Amino acid sequence: MEPANSPAKTMRTCLQPADIAPLSMRMATAAGLTDGPKTKHLNAKVTPALFAAAASRLGTQSPSAVIEAALAALATQDDLGPWLADQWGSLANVDPDMLAEMNF
């Protein structure tokens, strides 16, 4: 059991859900994707393990919150990594001999 004044316990009690919202939710909010009334109704069946893992990571058992976070992650997905992989060897005028010496 943690002492009452341990840093971990203090951090858990001080942070509010809005403070630890996933980056994707903050990005969706900044992009205006969460503005306006919530009028779109969704009904879905998922495996309990998938929902439990997502809910645990999000810190809530609310189906609405889990679905909203998942949609935000899809809507704000960063495609830089895959794009860079596709551009391998064509991004710059780099001497091929120098590239051959690099360990990636």
Rosetta blueprint (number, residue, H / E / L):
1 M L
2 E L
3 P L
4 A L
5 N L
6 S L
7 P H
8 A H
9 K H
10 T H
11 M H
12 R H
13 T H
14 C H
15 L L
16 Q L
17 P H
18 A H
19 D H
20 I H
21 A L
22 P L
23 L H
24 S H
25 M H
26 R H
27 M H
28 A H
29 T H
30 A H
31 A L
32 G L
33 L L
34 T L
35 D L
36 G L
37 P L
38 K L
39 T L
40 K L
41 H L
42 L L
43 N L
44 A L
45 K L
46 V L
47 T L
48 P H
49 A H
50 L H
51 F H
52 A H
53 A H
54 A H
55 A H
56 S H
57 R H
58 L H
59 G L
60 T L
61 Q L
62 S L
63 P H
64 S H
65 A H
66 V H
67 I H
68 E H
69 A H
70 A H
71 L H
72 A H
73 A H
74 L H
75 A H
76 T L
77 Q L
78 D L
79 D L
80 L H
81 G H
82 P H
83 W H
84 L H
85 A H
86 D H
87 Q L
88 W L
89 G L
90 S L
91 L L
92 A L
93 N L
94 V L
95 D L
96 P H
97 D H
98 M H
99 L H
100 A H
101 E H
102 M L
103 N L
104 F L
